Amino acid sequence: KMVDPTLAEMGKNLNEAMKMLEDNQRKVEEENEKKYVRKDIPGPLQGSGQDMVSILQLVQNLMHGEEEEETSQAYRLQNVGEQGHMALLGHSLAAYISVLDRERLRKLTTRILSDTTLWLCRLFRYENGSAYYHEDDREGLLKICRLVIHTRYEDYTVEGFNVLYTKQPVIYISSAARTGLGQALCNQLGLPLSCMCRVPCNTMFGSQHQMDVALLDRLIKDDVESGKLPLLLVANAGTPGAGHTDKLGRLKELCEQYNMWLHVEGVNLATLALGYVSSSVLAATKCDSMTLTLGSWLGLPAVPAVTLYRHEDPSLSLAAGLTSSQPVEKLRALPLWLSLQYLGHDGIVERIKHASQLSQRLLENLKNLDFIKTSVEDELSSPVVVFKFFREYSNRDQTSHAAQASTIQHPIISNERLIYDTFNQWLGEQLAQLVPASGVDVVELEDEGTCVRFSPLMTSAVLGTEIQDVDQLVDCLKMKIPVLTSTLQLREEFEQEVRRTVGLLYIEDLSWPGLGVVRYNYHSDGKNDDKQEKELEKINTELLKKLNELESDLTFSLGPEFGGQKNCVYIGMVTEDLDVSELVETIAATGREIEENSRLLENMTEVVRKGIQEAQLQLQKANEERLLEEGLLRQIPVVGSVLNWFSPFQASPKGRTFNLTAGSLESTESTYVSKAQGTGTTPPPTPTSSLAKQRLPGQKIFKRSLRSSDALSETSSVSHCDDLEKMDQRPPALSPGQERGPLETEKTEAQEEVAQATKTGTEDVQSDKSPHDCAKVEEQGSQR
């Protein structure tokens, strides 16, 4: 039974708050209200205050805003779980415990700190260790560096940087370490960048992500001979990129030889809690310090990272900031203390073991896939799986490729490397989008290039990754591999076809994951650069629109938002049944059609403008002639009305009609005389595209015939084509007993001429009447 009512109320409020924040259904229901009521806009602080429900509602609106389109963060919140609630409760309890009296607070914080340290040292096989809890995972290494400086420089507390100036310290880190780690340490310690030495990885023997021990030995000897002090070595038990472990045993011997401090960090340290641990990772238990990130390993939100270390002088640990005399700072371990008790030893081991099983499941499936190259340290147990798409060459292709590469080595290697990096970047993004629960991401490695990384120890506990998610990831990978291989094979053919086609320009963009980039060249006739650029943009934009309207499986776009070429058409991934020649021919023909229509419209605009000016002049001249015919008296307001009443002036209306086909002005007198609009010149027939191909039922554009259709006999295919031609040449069917005579044939031809004649425009509204309507009006007037 809960004795303290404050603790009971705190737990109740936390449960209600978490339930409200995790309710995704509420977010969907209130989405429409948020469009009209923007409560997240900062305003003045209300004097009367707000209740807890309103404040939590504001927090929820900020967490699930309209600008958040990705579902990964919302999915992360859904998997907080009960152990996450315990970690969040720890922060509330820490604030409550801090108001206790000093003596009670000291006893409580000492108990929490000692229990958590003891559990972690036993769990990760680190005997006689102390613990430092910190929010930033780099802060533990920073405090360790200060501890080592205080230990190696006895007068550092009194003389400060003067001691460092006489004998410069050196910190060694691997070239495969986290980006910016060395610079961050130097900035926080106040050391120059010359105090940081980056150790290269192996190039000849062993893993290419492990530190070169022999080269490190030579570097240390050179620094000692030059009067420097080797201070600390940062090794990896799981590099940030590939997840490989350095040779910790040999590194520890080297550090003991030169009296250096060995610090280890990495994701593979989590496997120390398992029953079976590889010898390379097990050597980390002999190091001087290690940093553990339990939050990501166990799926615990807002828990601190832990740095375990061994040191005998507590005064130096206090001077370095690893321990504190303030009881409140010891409460950082409270969320972790609660979460470890909730999970228990078995729960912690089960989570780490589940993550290791996920990586092994994926690694076993990747071994059976073609064109997939893995980069793992241990085939039997590797917590991190890194793989990439790579197309192996056959024996003949490999020989020709090697000869070509030896001729032009650097451009070939760089271009091929960039293409594979682009394709693997696309592959990683597609897999992360299709299977978000897998937690795969894209990583850049120095030797392998762009790869896809699966690190379940860092993501599975948070995302709730299961075995079926790994199987789904493999299935999606099997679907994407044929697309990648087909696109890679057809890229060269597409480039050759575009370069052979007049009017198209091939744009080489190695960073585009797709078939290629093409631009339609606009043939300008002495236009300036700005106008030509606008016309080029207009044509290629219209070309992209026309291509997207086609019923095909291809994706056409303007390219990436940043860094792409302007006024180009980017073609995405393709399949093996793509007809490249038809695609290029269609792009060229569509571009020419758009260009011709643009020129026709431009010429027609000029003709119409000149025609309007000429019509205005002719109408003005006709008005002057009409005034001369009517006389001066008819223009006087009162006299003209009386004169027109006694002697009406009969004048035929004069107008002008513009023939768009002939591009000429014509008089409308013949229209009023014959009561019918002139037919004018018959426009030429619209040319039909010669690209139309006869396709099988269900076959889309740009697709070659499937191999199964090749099994059909030639006679059946020929007869099918003959039937299609006969259907096109066959006249329209008549009803039974109906025959078409010569009169009907003449009527049909007349109707076609009238239909073509309606394309000419007139300026007079009376010409809209048909001849039959005009005849009816005259007949009614005669009867009256």
GIMO-V625334 format. One record per residue. N is the residue number from 1. RES is the residue in three letters. PSI is psi in degrees with one decimal (NA if undefined). Layout:
# GIMO-V625334
n & res & psi
N & RES & PSI
N & RES & PSI
This chain:
# GIMO-V625334
n & res & psi
1 & LYS & 135.5
2 & MET & 121.4
3 & VAL & -48.0
4 & ASP & 114.7
5 & PRO & -25.9
6 & THR & -40.9
7 & LEU & -39.7
8 & ALA & -42.6
9 & GLU & -35.6
10 & MET & -44.7
11 & GLY & -37.8
12 & LYS & -45.0
13 & ASN & -37.0
14 & LEU & -41.3
15 & ASN & -41.3
16 & GLU & -39.3
17 & ALA & -42.9
18 & MET & -36.3
19 & LYS & -37.3
20 & MET & -40.1
21 & LEU & -27.1
22 & GLU & 1.5
23 & ASP & 99.3
24 & ASN & -23.1
25 & GLN & -35.5
26 & ARG & -35.3
27 & LYS & -40.1
28 & VAL & -39.8
29 & GLU & -31.9
30 & GLU & 7.6
31 & GLU & -39.6
32 & ASN & -35.7
33 & GLU & -34.1
34 & LYS & -22.7
35 & LYS & -28.2
36 & TYR & -30.5
37 & VAL & 103.6
38 & ARG & 87.1
39 & LYS & -10.7
40 & ASP & -0.5
41 & ILE & 127.7
42 & PRO & 138.9
43 & GLY & -175.5
44 & PRO & 149.5
45 & LEU & 126.4
46 & GLN & 135.2
47 & GLY & -36.2
48 & SER & -10.8
49 & GLY & 174.4
50 & GLN & 157.8
51 & ASP & 172.0
52 & MET & -35.7
53 & VAL & -41.9
54 & SER & -38.6
55 & ILE & -43.0
56 & LEU & -33.5
57 & GLN & -37.8
58 & LEU & -40.2
59 & VAL & -39.7
60 & GLN & -40.1
61 & ASN & -35.7
62 & LEU & -33.9
63 & MET & -37.2
64 & HIS & 62.1
65 & GLY & 171.0
66 & GLU & -27.8
67 & GLU & -10.0
68 & GLU & 106.8
69 & GLU & -28.5
70 & GLU & 145.5
71 & THR & 2.6
72 & SER & -39.6
73 & GLN & -39.9
74 & ALA & -37.4
75 & TYR & -34.3
76 & ARG & -39.4
77 & LEU & -30.5
78 & GLN & -23.7
79 & ASN & 27.6
80 & VAL & -50.1
81 & GLY & 178.4
82 & GLU & -39.3
83 & GLN & -30.7
84 & GLY & -36.8
85 & HIS & -36.6
86 & MET & -40.3
87 & ALA & -40.6
88 & LEU & -34.1
89 & LEU & -30.7
90 & GLY & -35.7
91 & HIS & -38.5
92 & SER & -40.6
93 & LEU & -35.7
94 & ALA & -39.3
95 & ALA & -34.9
96 & TYR & -40.5
97 & ILE & -27.7
98 & SER & -15.5
99 & VAL & 0.9
100 & LEU & 167.4
101 & ASP & 160.1
102 & ARG & -42.2
103 & GLU & -46.0
104 & ARG & -37.7
105 & LEU & -39.2
106 & ARG & -43.9
107 & LYS & -41.5
108 & LEU & -44.9
109 & THR & -35.9
110 & THR & -40.3
111 & ARG & -44.8
112 & ILE & -44.0
113 & LEU & -42.7
114 & SER & -39.4
115 & ASP & -47.7
116 & THR & -41.4
117 & THR & -43.0
118 & LEU & -42.7
119 & TRP & -44.0
120 & LEU & -40.1
121 & CYS & -39.1
122 & ARG & -38.3
123 & LEU & -38.7
124 & PHE & 21.9
125 & ARG & 39.2
126 & TYR & 98.3
127 & GLU & 145.1
128 & ASN & 44.3
129 & GLY & 157.2
130 & SER & 165.0
131 & ALA & 143.1
132 & TYR & 125.8
133 & TYR & 129.3
134 & HIS & 153.6
135 & GLU & -48.0
136 & ASP & 129.6
137 & ASP & -13.1
138 & ARG & -12.2
139 & GLU & -33.6
140 & GLY & -44.5
141 & LEU & -35.9
142 & LEU & -44.9
143 & LYS & -33.1
144 & ILE & -41.1
145 & CYS & -40.6
146 & ARG & -37.3
147 & LEU & -42.5
148 & VAL & -37.7
149 & ILE & -44.3
150 & HIS & -33.1
151 & THR & -44.5
152 & ARG & -27.9
153 & TYR & 100.8
154 & GLU & -31.8
155 & ASP & 14.6
156 & TYR & -36.3
157 & THR & -31.0
158 & VAL & -48.9
159 & GLU & -19.7
160 & GLY & -133.3
161 & PHE & -14.8
162 & ASN & -32.9
163 & VAL & -39.1
164 & LEU & -28.0
165 & TYR & -36.6
166 & THR & -33.8
167 & LYS & 98.2
168 & GLN & 128.6
169 & PRO & 154.8
170 & VAL & 129.4
171 & ILE & 128.9
172 & TYR & 128.7
173 & ILE & 156.8
174 & SER & 150.4
175 & SER & -15.3
176 & ALA & 10.5
177 & ALA & 176.8
178 & ARG & 144.8
179 & THR & 129.9
180 & GLY & 5.7
181 & LEU & -46.7
182 & GLY & -41.6
183 & GLN & -38.0
184 & ALA & -40.6
185 & LEU & -45.0
186 & CYS & -39.7
187 & ASN & -41.4
188 & GLN & -32.5
189 & LEU & -10.6
190 & GLY & 28.9
191 & LEU & 151.7
192 & PRO & 159.1
193 & LEU & -16.6
194 & SER & -15.4
195 & CYS & -8.3
196 & MET & 125.4
197 & CYS & 120.1
198 & ARG & 123.8
199 & VAL & 122.9
200 & PRO & 161.0
201 & CYS & 175.6
202 & ASN & 142.6
203 & THR & -24.0
204 & MET & -51.6
205 & PHE & 151.0
206 & GLY & -171.4
207 & SER & 140.8
208 & GLN & 0.5
209 & HIS & 7.7
210 & GLN & 148.5
211 & MET & 137.3
212 & ASP & 105.6
213 & VAL & -41.5
214 & ALA & -42.1
215 & LEU & -36.2
216 & LEU & -40.8
217 & ASP & -42.1
218 & ARG & -37.8
219 & LEU & -41.4
220 & ILE & -42.6
221 & LYS & -41.3
222 & ASP & -39.7
223 & ASP & -38.4
224 & VAL & -40.6
225 & GLU & -29.3
226 & SER & 7.4
227 & GLY & 13.9
228 & LYS & 165.5
229 & LEU & 107.4
230 & PRO & 122.2
231 & LEU & -53.6
232 & LEU & 147.3
233 & LEU & 127.6
234 & VAL & 113.0
235 & ALA & 168.1
236 & ASN & 130.9
237 & ALA & 70.0
238 & GLY & 91.7
239 & THR & 151.9
240 & PRO & -29.7
241 & GLY & -64.4
242 & ALA & -12.5
243 & GLY & 25.9
244 & HIS & 154.3
245 & THR & 133.6
246 & ASP & 165.7
247 & LYS & 82.2
248 & LEU & -31.6
249 & GLY & -48.0
250 & ARG & -35.1
251 & LEU & -37.1
252 & LYS & -39.9
253 & GLU & -39.8
254 & LEU & -39.1
255 & CYS & -38.3
256 & GLU & -32.9
257 & GLN & -39.3
258 & TYR & 13.8
259 & ASN & 48.6
260 & MET & 159.3
261 & TRP & 133.7
262 & LEU & 118.9
263 & HIS & 134.7
264 & VAL & 139.9
265 & GLU & 159.9
266 & GLY & 163.2
267 & VAL & -25.0
268 & ASN & -10.9
269 & LEU & -20.7
270 & ALA & -27.6
271 & THR & -6.0
272 & LEU & -20.4
273 & ALA & -10.6
274 & LEU & 166.8
275 & GLY & -39.8
276 & TYR & 124.4
277 & VAL & 135.3
278 & SER & 152.0
279 & SER & -31.2
280 & SER & -39.5
281 & VAL & -34.3
282 & LEU & -25.9
283 & ALA & -14.8
284 & ALA & -20.3
285 & THR & -15.6
286 & LYS & -0.3
287 & CYS & 170.8
288 & ASP & -27.8
289 & SER & 156.6
290 & MET & 151.0
291 & THR & 128.6
292 & LEU & 131.7
293 & THR & 84.3
294 & LEU & -21.6
295 & GLY & -48.3
296 & SER & -32.4
297 & TRP & -39.4
298 & LEU & -0.3
299 & GLY & 38.0
300 & LEU & 119.8
301 & PRO & 142.4
302 & ALA & 34.4
303 & VAL & 148.2
304 & PRO & 158.9
305 & ALA & 158.5
306 & VAL & 133.5
307 & THR & 114.7
308 & LEU & 136.5
309 & TYR & 161.8
310 & ARG & 123.7
311 & HIS & 143.0
312 & GLU & -21.5
313 & ASP & 105.5
314 & PRO & -25.1
315 & SER & -38.2
316 & LEU & -35.0
317 & SER & -37.6
318 & LEU & -40.2
319 & ALA & -33.9
320 & ALA & -12.4
321 & GLY & 10.1
322 & LEU & -26.7
323 & THR & 160.9
324 & SER & 146.7
325 & SER & -5.6
326 & GLN & 119.9
327 & PRO & -28.3
328 & VAL & -35.4
329 & GLU & -23.4
330 & LYS & -14.7
331 & LEU & -1.6
332 & ARG & -27.7
333 & ALA & -5.8
334 & LEU & -46.8
335 & PRO & -40.3
336 & LEU & -36.1
337 & TRP & -43.7
338 & LEU & -43.0
339 & SER & -39.6
340 & LEU & -38.2
341 & GLN & -36.0
342 & TYR & -42.5
343 & LEU & -40.6
344 & GLY & 169.8
345 & HIS & -43.1
346 & ASP & -39.1
347 & GLY & -38.0
348 & ILE & -47.0
349 & VAL & -37.0
350 & GLU & -38.6
351 & ARG & -43.8
352 & ILE & -37.8
353 & LYS & -38.8
354 & HIS & -40.0
355 & ALA & -39.5
356 & SER & -37.0
357 & GLN & -35.1
358 & LEU & -44.2
359 & SER & -37.4
360 & GLN & -36.1
361 & ARG & -43.2
362 & LEU & -40.3
363 & LEU & -38.4
364 & GLU & -38.1
365 & ASN & -33.0
366 & LEU & -25.9
367 & LYS & -25.3
368 & ASN & 2.3
369 & LEU & 137.7
370 & ASP & 154.4
371 & PHE & 18.6
372 & ILE & 123.5
373 & LYS & 124.7
374 & THR & 155.1
375 & SER & 87.6
376 & VAL & 154.0
377 & GLU & -41.8
378 & ASP & 122.3
379 & GLU & -25.1
380 & LEU & -42.3
381 & SER & 107.4
382 & SER & 108.1
383 & PRO & -23.8
384 & VAL & 129.5
385 & VAL & 122.2
386 & VAL & 127.4
387 & PHE & 162.8
388 & LYS & 157.9
389 & PHE & 127.1
390 & PHE & 124.7
391 & ARG & 112.2
392 & GLU & 145.2
393 & TYR & 147.3
394 & SER & 177.7
395 & ASN & -45.4
396 & ARG & -45.2
397 & ASP & -35.4
398 & GLN & -37.3
399 & THR & -46.0
400 & SER & -36.2
401 & HIS & -39.1
402 & ALA & -40.1
403 & ALA & -39.6
404 & GLN & -39.5
405 & ALA & -34.5
406 & SER & -27.8
407 & THR & -51.3
408 & ILE & 86.6
409 & GLN & -55.6
410 & HIS & -47.3
411 & PRO & -40.4
412 & ILE & -46.4
413 & ILE & -42.3
414 & SER & -43.5
415 & ASN & -44.7
416 & GLU & -39.0
417 & ARG & -43.1
418 & LEU & -38.8
419 & ILE & -45.2
420 & TYR & -35.6
421 & ASP & -40.5
422 & THR & -44.0
423 & PHE & -39.9
424 & ASN & -31.4
425 & GLN & -44.7
426 & TRP & -40.7
427 & LEU & -44.7
428 & GLY & -40.2
429 & GLU & -38.9
430 & GLN & -43.8
431 & LEU & -40.4
432 & ALA & -31.9
433 & GLN & -38.6
434 & LEU & -36.9
435 & VAL & 77.8
436 & PRO & -25.2
437 & ALA & -12.5
438 & SER & -30.0
439 & GLY & 20.2
440 & VAL & 150.8
441 & ASP & 173.9
442 & VAL & 135.0
443 & VAL & 144.6
444 & GLU & 118.1
445 & LEU & 151.6
446 & GLU & -42.4
447 & ASP & -44.8
448 & GLU & -21.8
449 & GLY & -147.0
450 & THR & 127.9
451 & CYS & 167.0
452 & VAL & 130.8
453 & ARG & 137.1
454 & PHE & 108.0
455 & SER & 83.5
456 & PRO & -23.6
457 & LEU & -25.7
458 & MET & -16.7
459 & THR & -28.0
460 & SER & -38.1
461 & ALA & -32.2
462 & VAL & -43.7
463 & LEU & -10.9
464 & GLY & 42.4
465 & THR & 135.2
466 & GLU & 176.7
467 & ILE & -39.0
468 & GLN & -26.9
469 & ASP & -37.7
470 & VAL & -41.5
471 & ASP & -39.6
472 & GLN & -35.7
473 & LEU & -40.9
474 & VAL & -40.3
475 & ASP & -43.3
476 & CYS & -35.7
477 & LEU & -38.1
478 & LYS & -32.1
479 & MET & -30.9
480 & LYS & -24.5
481 & ILE & -48.0
482 & PRO & -34.4
483 & VAL & -41.5
484 & LEU & -45.0
485 & THR & -40.9
486 & SER & -44.6
487 & THR & -40.0
488 & LEU & -37.1
489 & GLN & -37.2
490 & LEU & -7.9
491 & ARG & -44.5
492 & GLU & -41.2
493 & GLU & -39.5
494 & PHE & -40.8
495 & GLU & -43.1
496 & GLN & -41.0
497 & GLU & -40.4
498 & VAL & -40.1
499 & ARG & -26.9
500 & ARG & -15.2
501 & THR & 129.9
502 & VAL & 134.8
503 & GLY & -12.0
504 & LEU & 145.9
505 & LEU & 124.8
506 & TYR & 127.5
507 & ILE & 119.5
508 & GLU & 110.5
509 & ASP & 97.6
510 & LEU & -13.9
511 & SER & 6.1
512 & TRP & 121.2
513 & PRO & 88.0
514 & GLY & -166.1
515 & LEU & -39.9
516 & GLY & -175.6
517 & VAL & 134.6
518 & VAL & 151.5
519 & ARG & 136.7
520 & TYR & 124.2
521 & ASN & 126.2
522 & TYR & 127.3
523 & HIS & 97.8
524 & SER & 148.2
525 & ASP & 78.6
526 & GLY & 27.7
527 & LYS & 155.7
528 & ASN & 171.5
529 & ASP & -40.4
530 & ASP & -44.6
531 & LYS & -37.5
532 & GLN & -38.7
533 & GLU & -41.1
534 & LYS & -40.9
535 & GLU & -37.9
536 & LEU & -42.5
537 & GLU & -39.3
538 & LYS & -43.7
539 & ILE & -45.7
540 & ASN & -31.6
541 & THR & -43.1
542 & GLU & -35.0
543 & LEU & -42.6
544 & LEU & -40.0
545 & LYS & -43.0
546 & LYS & -39.3
547 & LEU & -36.2
548 & ASN & -21.4
549 & GLU & -15.9
550 & LEU & 148.8
551 & GLU & 84.3
552 & SER & 167.6
553 & ASP & 1.9
554 & LEU & 156.1
555 & THR & 125.3
556 & PHE & 135.9
557 & SER & 175.2
558 & LEU & 1.6
559 & GLY & -171.3
560 & PRO & 156.0
561 & GLU & -35.7
562 & PHE & 137.6
563 & GLY & 0.7
564 & GLY & 167.3
565 & GLN & 147.9
566 & LYS & 153.3
567 & ASN & 48.4
568 & CYS & 162.4
569 & VAL & 117.9
570 & TYR & 128.0
571 & ILE & 128.8
572 & GLY & -157.6
573 & MET & 150.2
574 & VAL & 171.2
575 & THR & 174.4
576 & GLU & -19.4
577 & ASP & 18.1
578 & LEU & 134.4
579 & ASP & 97.6
580 & VAL & -41.6
581 & SER & -41.9
582 & GLU & -39.0
583 & LEU & -48.1
584 & VAL & -40.2
585 & GLU & -39.3
586 & THR & -40.6
587 & ILE & -43.6
588 & ALA & -43.7
589 & ALA & -40.6
590 & THR & -40.3
591 & GLY & -42.3
592 & ARG & -39.7
593 & GLU & -42.4
594 & ILE & -39.7
595 & GLU & -42.5
596 & GLU & -41.5
597 & ASN & -37.1
598 & SER & -42.1
599 & ARG & -39.9
600 & LEU & -42.6
601 & LEU & -38.0
602 & GLU & -43.0
603 & ASN & -40.9
604 & MET & -37.2
605 & THR & -41.5
606 & GLU & -40.3
607 & VAL & -43.2
608 & VAL & -39.1
609 & ARG & -45.6
610 & LYS & -37.6
611 & GLY & -38.4
612 & ILE & -40.5
613 & GLN & -42.6
614 & GLU & -39.0
615 & ALA & -37.8
616 & GLN & -41.5
617 & LEU & -43.0
618 & GLN & -39.8
619 & LEU & -37.6
620 & GLN & -39.6
621 & LYS & -37.6
622 & ALA & -36.3
623 & ASN & -39.1
624 & GLU & -41.5
625 & GLU & -37.2
626 & ARG & -37.0
627 & LEU & -39.5
628 & LEU & -38.6
629 & GLU & -40.8
630 & GLU & -29.8
631 & GLY & 169.2
632 & LEU & -33.3
633 & LEU & -32.9
634 & ARG & -12.8
635 & GLN & -13.9
636 & ILE & 132.5
637 & PRO & -57.1
638 & VAL & -42.8
639 & VAL & -37.9
640 & GLY & -36.0
641 & SER & -42.4
642 & VAL & -40.9
643 & LEU & -39.2
644 & ASN & -28.1
645 & TRP & -40.8
646 & PHE & -41.5
647 & SER & 86.9
648 & PRO & 141.4
649 & PHE & 119.0
650 & GLN & 114.7
651 & ALA & 132.2
652 & SER & 137.2
653 & PRO & 136.6
654 & LYS & 131.4
655 & GLY & -177.8
656 & ARG & 139.5
657 & THR & 141.9
658 & PHE & 118.9
659 & ASN & 109.5
660 & LEU & -31.5
661 & THR & -46.4
662 & ALA & -19.4
663 & GLY & 35.9
664 & SER & 158.5
665 & LEU & 140.3
666 & GLU & 153.8
667 & SER & 152.3
668 & THR & 8.1
669 & GLU & -38.5
670 & SER & -29.4
671 & THR & -41.7
672 & TYR & -26.6
673 & VAL & -48.4
674 & SER & -3.6
675 & LYS & 29.3
676 & ALA & 148.3
677 & GLN & 139.1
678 & GLY & 145.9
679 & THR & -33.3
680 & GLY & -156.8
681 & THR & 136.5
682 & THR & 127.8
683 & PRO & 154.0
684 & PRO & 151.6
685 & PRO & 149.0
686 & THR & 126.7
687 & PRO & 143.6
688 & THR & 149.0
689 & SER & 138.0
690 & SER & 4.7
691 & LEU & -7.3
692 & ALA & 126.8
693 & LYS & 150.0
694 & GLN & 121.2
695 & ARG & 156.5
696 & LEU & 157.5
697 & PRO & 129.8
698 & GLY & -5.1
699 & GLN & 126.5
700 & LYS & 170.2
701 & ILE & 153.5
702 & PHE & 19.8
703 & LYS & 132.3
704 & ARG & 158.6
705 & SER & 138.2
706 & LEU & 157.5
707 & ARG & -26.8
708 & SER & -27.2
709 & SER & -16.9
710 & ASP & -18.3
711 & ALA & -10.9
712 & LEU & 151.8
713 & SER & 154.7
714 & GLU & -34.0
715 & THR & -38.6
716 & SER & -38.5
717 & SER & -40.2
718 & VAL & -43.6
719 & SER & -33.7
720 & HIS & -40.9
721 & CYS & -39.3
722 & ASP & -40.0
723 & ASP & -38.5
724 & LEU & -40.0
725 & GLU & -39.5
726 & LYS & -37.1
727 & MET & -35.7
728 & ASP & -35.7
729 & GLN & -12.6
730 & ARG & 133.7
731 & PRO & 162.3
732 & PRO & 144.6
733 & ALA & 140.5
734 & LEU & 158.8
735 & SER & 157.8
736 & PRO & 132.0
737 & GLY & 1.9
738 & GLN & 132.4
739 & GLU & 150.4
740 & ARG & 118.8
741 & GLY & 178.6
742 & PRO & -31.5
743 & LEU & -42.2
744 & GLU & -32.7
745 & THR & -41.9
746 & GLU & -38.6
747 & LYS & -39.8
748 & THR & -42.6
749 & GLU & -36.7
750 & ALA & -42.4
751 & GLN & -37.3
752 & GLU & -37.5
753 & GLU & -40.3
754 & VAL & -39.6
755 & ALA & -36.3
756 & GLN & -29.2
757 & ALA & -22.0
758 & THR & -5.8
759 & LYS & -16.6
760 & THR & 143.1
761 & GLY & 157.5
762 & THR & 155.0
763 & GLU & -9.0
764 & ASP & 135.6
765 & VAL & -26.9
766 & GLN & -19.1
767 & SER & -7.3
768 & ASP & -16.7
769 & LYS & 143.9
770 & SER & 161.4
771 & PRO & -35.1
772 & HIS & -38.1
773 & ASP & -41.4
774 & CYS & -41.4
775 & ALA & -37.0
776 & LYS & -37.7
777 & VAL & -43.7
778 & GLU & -39.7
779 & GLU & -38.9
780 & GLN & -35.4
781 & GLY & -36.5
782 & SER & -34.8
783 & GLN & -35.5
784 & ARG & NA
